[in-house]
Amino acid sequence: MLEKFRYINYSLVIILAFVGLKMLASHYIHLPEWVSLTVISVALVGGVIASLTIPEKEKVETEL
């Protein structure tokens, strides 16, 4: 499954960074729930769409 969605790791990095920053700033700002859900949804959907649309680079094997 991870081979098919190779850009999902970047989506998870974005989600974890957002959650971490939100926790650090929770005493100063309050984001509505829909903002959090939108960021998470856009990150996941973006990773899936990028994985399906960007072609994988072919590995070139060199013989010595």
Wavefront OBJ file of the C-alpha trace (Angstrom):
o trace
v 0.000 0.000 0.000
v 2.837 2.401 0.801
v 4.370 1.700 -2.609
v 1.192 2.915 -4.293
v 0.877 6.092 -2.189
v 4.526 7.149 -2.077
v 3.776 10.803 -1.213
v 1.591 10.014 1.791
v 4.651 10.413 4.046
v 4.832 14.100 3.141
v 1.149 14.451 3.990
v 1.763 12.963 7.405
v 4.662 15.371 7.985
v 2.364 18.305 7.198
v -0.341 16.973 9.515
v 2.069 16.356 12.406
v 3.666 19.781 11.969
v 0.236 21.428 11.968
v -0.832 19.580 15.111
v 2.431 20.447 16.856
v 2.184 24.130 15.969
v -1.461 24.163 17.001
v -0.543 22.697 20.392
v 2.234 25.246 20.893
v -0.054 28.156 20.029
v -3.135 26.862 21.839
v -2.776 29.406 24.664
v -2.655 32.327 22.236
v -5.042 31.444 19.407
v -8.032 29.167 19.027
v -8.707 27.605 15.650
v -12.172 26.253 14.904
v -12.519 22.527 14.364
v -13.347 22.973 10.687
v -9.921 24.552 10.087
v -8.165 21.524 11.556
v -10.308 19.112 9.592
v -9.702 21.085 6.397
v -5.921 21.062 6.848
v -5.901 17.325 7.553
v -8.218 16.539 4.639
v -6.313 18.690 2.153
v -2.989 17.178 3.217
v -4.231 13.596 2.860
v -6.074 14.166 -0.408
v -3.111 16.091 -1.800
v -0.758 13.230 -0.971
v -3.020 10.660 -2.581
v -3.592 12.751 -5.713
v 0.127 13.496 -6.031
v 0.908 9.796 -5.705
v -1.568 8.855 -8.410
v -0.764 11.619 -10.895
v 3.023 12.083 -10.671
v 4.743 9.249 -12.532
v 7.363 7.256 -10.689
v 10.929 7.653 -11.869
v 12.349 4.529 -13.404
v 15.351 3.051 -11.684
v 18.372 2.731 -13.948
v 20.677 -0.148 -13.171
v 24.264 0.213 -14.232
v 26.453 -2.772 -14.879
v 30.121 -2.590 -14.015
l 1 2 3 4 5 6 7 8 9 10 11 12 13 14 15 16 17 18 19 20 21 22 23 24 25 26 27 28 29 30 31 32 33 34 35 36 37 38 39 40 41 42 43 44 45 46 47 48 49 50 51 52 53 54 55 56 57 58 59 60 61 62 63 64
